[in-house]
Each structure stands twice: as structure tokens, then as C-alpha cells.
Amino acid sequence: MSFRPAMSSASLVTASLTALAVLGLGACDSGSDGGSAAAAGPSVIAPGKPGEGNRTLSAEDAGKQRADDDSPNSADVSYARMMIQHHAQALEMTELVPQHAESGQVKKLAERISAAQGPEIKAMEGWLGTHGEKVTGGGHEHAAMPGMATEAQLKKLRTAEGKAFDQLFLTLMITHHEGAISMATDVKSEGNNVLIEEMADDVVAQQTSEISRMRAML
């Protein structure tokens, strides 16, 4: 009859420690997988383009897609259409300056406004055409746009002369610029197109500076 030699105490401790280490590594691996799954987040159903089916994206991919998508929305289109009309009235007002104004500063200001807003109208018309949108549409009334001068105010401006014209022109144009800034600020929060946002940034920067000049002239 043979006898199996007993394990020493040191051997038993070593074996126990080895088993615990293996179990610990398994737990770490399991935790790592769980963390990866949590980091990946839930999947998102993304609607496909016309004629295409929906797609399932990870939360991360869906976020990237939203960040890259600057497709114009209704706010972008409305802004472009309204700002074309808004700028057009500003040009109508500046056209009166050479014949009615007395101040050289007012005349130079009107030239700057005309030089800036004429090309901006063309740019917005081009943007609408690029995206298959008509320049007119949406039934935007002058009264619904902030800062627009009324027909009665324009009539008074057309008949004013000299210093009286200068004062009325500056007063109306300050209000007009403030309305444009309000519209630009709104589209920056409600729109989705990068180019429209850049145009809005230009309006805010340029017209804020011009408001300061005009207030100094009053």
C-alpha cells in the first residue's frame, strides 16, 4: 500500500494564492468588458435618406453624424429670406443719403452700409438657390421683422432735408440694425447650417460696430 506524500504548508499557501490571482484576473476582464459596453452606450436608430432604410448606429457614431450634418432647416431658410428683405430696406434708406444728408459722416456711413449689404443680399440669394429654395416665400411681412421702418417713417425720411434728415436717418438705421442683430442671434441658436451661422456672425459684428458709430453721431 503506497502513501501520497503530504503537501507542505508553503505549497498549500502558494496554490491558494495562485487560485485567487486567477479569479481576480477574470473579474478584471469581466469588469473591463462591462465598462466598454457602458462606454459604447445604447444603439440609436438613424432615419435613412429618401429611398433608404433606417440604420442602427452606436451612440458615438450618431453624435458624430449630428455634428457633421449642417443641412439647412426652416430657421436657416427663413433667416435668409427675411434678411434679404431687411437689407433691401436698408439700401432703400441709404439711397436717399446723397441727396438729402448734410453730414459727411452720415454720407460715409451710408456708403459703408450699402457696400456691405448689397453683396450680402447676393450671397444669401445664392445660398437659397444652392439649396433649392426660392428667394421669396413664407409670407414674411415687414411688420413681422424686427427693426423695419414703417411706410410712414420712410415717407417722412424721403421728405426730410439736412440735419433733420441726418437725425431721422440715424435713428431709423440704429433701430434697423438692432432688428438685424436680433434676427441673427435667433438663427444662431435655432438654425443648423454653418454658412448661415457665419453670415449671422458677420451681421452681429459689423452692425454692432455701426450702431456705436451712429449713436456717437446723434
KOLDRENKOL-323284 format. One record per residue: x, y, z of N, C-alpha, C in turn; residue in three letters. Coordinates in steps of 0.1 Angstrom, whole numbers, plus 5000, padded with zeros to 4 digits. Example, Ala and Ser with C-alpha at 12.3 -4.5 7.8 and 13.67 -1.06 7.14 Angstrom:
<rs>
513249435078512349555078513249675078ala 512849785071513749895071512950005079ser 
</rs>
This chain:
<rs>
500949885000500050005000500950125000met 500750214990501550334988500950454995ser 501750544999501250675005501650794997phe 500650884994501051004987501551104997arg 502751164994503351255003502551375006pro 502351425018501551535021502251665016ala 501351765012501851895007502351975019met 503352045017503852135028502952255029ser 503052315040502252435043502552545033ser 503852555029504252655019503552635006ala 503552505002502952464989501452504989ser 500752475000499352505001499052655000leu 499852735006499752885005499952934991val 500952874985501252914971500152884962thr 499552764963498452724955497252804957ala 496952844969495852924972495953064966ser 497153124967497453254962497253254947leu 497753144940497653134926496153134922thr 495353054929493953044925493253184927ala 493553254937493053384939493453484928leu 494653474924495153564914494353544901ala 494153414897493353374885491953434886val 491353414897489953464899489953614898leu 490953684903491053824903491153884888gly 492053814881492153854867490953834859leu 490153724862488953704855487953814858gly 487953854871486953964875487354094868ala 488654124866489054244860488654244845cys 488854134838488454124824486954144823asp 486254084832484754094831484354244833ser 485054314843484754454845485054534833gly 486154504827486654584815485654574804ser 485154454802484154434791482854514794asp 482454514807481254584811481454734809gly 482654784812482954924811482954974796gly 483454884787483454914773482054924768ser 481254824772479854824768479154954772ala 479454994785478755114790479255234783ala 480555234779481155354772480555364759ala 480255244752479755254739478355304739ala 477655284750476255344751475255264743gly 473955294744472955234736473055264721pro 472455174713472455204699471355304696ser 471455364684470555474680470055434666val 468755454664468155424651468155564643ile 468955564632469055684625468255674612ala 467355764609466555754597467455774585pro 467155684575467955694562467455804553gly 468255824543467855924533466655874525lys 466055964517464855924509465155794501pro 464355694502464555574495465455474502gly 466055504513466955424521466255384534glu 466655274539466055224552466755294563gly 466255274575466855324587468155244590asn 469055314598470355244602470455244617arg 471155144622471455144636472855184638thr 473055294646474355344649474655344664leu 475955334667476255354682476055494686ser 475955514699475655654703476755744699ala 478055694699479155774695479055814680glu 478755714672478655744657477455844654asp 476355824662475255914660475556054663ala 476356074674476856204678477656274668gly 478656194662479456244651478656284639lys 477656204636476856234624476156364626gln 475556384638474856504641475756624640arg 476956604645477956714644478356754630ala 478456654621478856674608477756724599asp 476556704603475356734594474956884596asp 475156964586474757104587473657144577asp 472857044574471757064565470857174569ser 470557264560469657384564468357334570pro 467857404580466557384585465657504582asn 464457494586463457604583463957744589ser 464657744600465157864606466157924597ala 467057844591468057894582467457964570asp 466457894564465857944552465058064554val 464358074565463558194569464458314571ser 465658284578466558394581467058454568tyr 467458374558468058424546466958504538ala 465758454537464658524530464358654537arg 464258654550463958784557465058884557met 466258834558467458924558467658994545met 467258924534467358984521466359104520ile 465159084526464259204526464659304536gln 465259264547465759364557466859444551his 467859384545468959454539468459544527his 467459494520466959574509466359714514ala 465659714525465159834530466359924535gln 467359864540468559954544469160014532ala 469259944521469760004509468860114503leu 467560094505466560194501466760324509glu 467060314522467360424530468660494527met 469660414524471060474521470960544507thr 470160504498470060574485469560714486glu 468960744497468460884499469560974504leu 470560924510471561004517472261104508val 472761064496473561164489472761294486pro 471461284484470661404480470061474492gln 469961404503469261464515470161494527his 471261424529472061444541472961564540ala 473261614552474161724553475561684558glu 475561584568476761544574477661454565ser 478961484565479861404557479961264563gly 479961264577479961134584478861044580gln 477661094580476461024576476560964562val 477161044553477361004539478260894538lys 479360894545480360794545479860664551lys 479060674562478460564569477460494559leu 476660574552475760514542476460434531ala 477560494527478360424517478860284522glu 479360284535479760154540478660054541arg 477460104546476360014547475959954534ile 475960044524475559994510476559894505ser 477859924507478959844502478959704508ala 478459694521478459564528477159484525ala 476059554525474759484525474359444511gln 474859514501474559474487475059334484gly 476359314486476959174484476359074493pro 475959114505475359014515474058964509glu 473259054503472059014496472358904485ile 473358934477473658844466474158704472lys 474858714483475358584489474158504494ala 473258564501472058494506471158444495met 471058514484470258474473470958344467glu 472258354466473058234461472858114470gly 472958144483472758034492471457964491trp 470358044489469057984488468957904475leu 469557954464469557884451470257754452gly 471457754459472257634461471457524468thr 470557564477469857464485468457444479his 468157484467466957464460465757544466gly 466057654472464957734479464757864471glu 463557904470463158034463463558154472lys 463858264466464258384474463058434481val 461858434475460658474482459958354487thr 459158374497458358254503458158274518gly 457158204523456958214537456158324542gly 455758424532454858534536455358624547gly 456658654547457258744557456758884555his 456058944564455659084564456659164570glu 456859294565457759384570457559404585his 456359414589456059444603456459334612ala 456559214607456959094615458459094617ala 459259164609460659164611461159274620met 461959254630462359354639463159464633pro 462959584637463759694632463359764619gly 462359704612461959754599461259894601met 461559984593460860114593459560104586ala 458560174592457260174586457160254573thr 456160244565456060324553455860474557glu 455260504568455060644572456460704576ala 457360624583458660664586459560684574gln 459360594564460160614552459660734544leu 458460764544457860884537458461004543lys 458461014557459061124564460561144561lys 461261034560462661034556462861094542leu 462061054533462161104519461961254518arg 461261304527460961454526461861534535thr 462661474543463561544553464761594545ala 465361704551466561764544467561794555glu 468861794552469861844560469961774574gly 470161854584470261804598469161714602lys 467861764598466661684602466761544595ala 467261544583467361414576468461324584phe 469561384587470661314593470161244606asp 469461324614468961274627467961164625gln 467061184616466061074614466660954608leu 467560974598468260854592469060774603phe 469760844611470560774622469660694631leu 468560764635467660704645466960574639thr 466560584626465860474620466860364617leu 468160394613469060294610469660224622met 469660294634470060224646469060114649ile 467760154649466660054652466759944641thr 467059974629467159874618468259774621his 469359824625470559744628470259654640his 469659714650469259634662468359514659glu 467459544650466559434645467359324638gly 468259364629469059264622469959184632ala 470459244642471259174652470359074660ile 469159114663468159024669467958894661ser 467658914648467458804638468658714637met 469858774637471058694635471258614648ala 471058674659471158604672470258484673thr 468958504668468058394668468458274660asp 468858304647469258194638470458124643val 471358184651472558124656472158014666lys 470958034673470557934682469557834677ser 468857874666467757794660468157724647glu 469157784640469557724627470457604628gly 470857554617471757434617472857444606asn 472757544597473757554587474957644590asn 476157584588477357654592477557794584val 477257794571477457914564476458024568leu 475257994571474258084577474758144590ile 475358054598475858094611476958194609glu 477858164599478958264597478458394592glu 477358394583476758514579476158594590met 475558524599474958584611475958644620ala 477158574621478258634629478758764624asp 478858764610479258894604478259004606asp 476958974605475959074608476059134622val 476259044632476359084646477559174648val 478759134643479959204645479959344638ala 479559344625479559464617478559564622gln 477359524624476259614627476359664642gln 476959584651477159634664478159744664thr 479159734656480159844654479559964648ser 478659944638478060064632477060134641glu 476360054650475460124659476260214668ile 477460174673478260254681478660384674ser 478960374661479360494654478160594652arg 476960534649475760614647475360684660met 475460614671475060684684475960794687arg 477260784683478160894686477861014677ala 477160994666476861104656475561174660met 474761114669473461184672473761304682leu 
</rs>
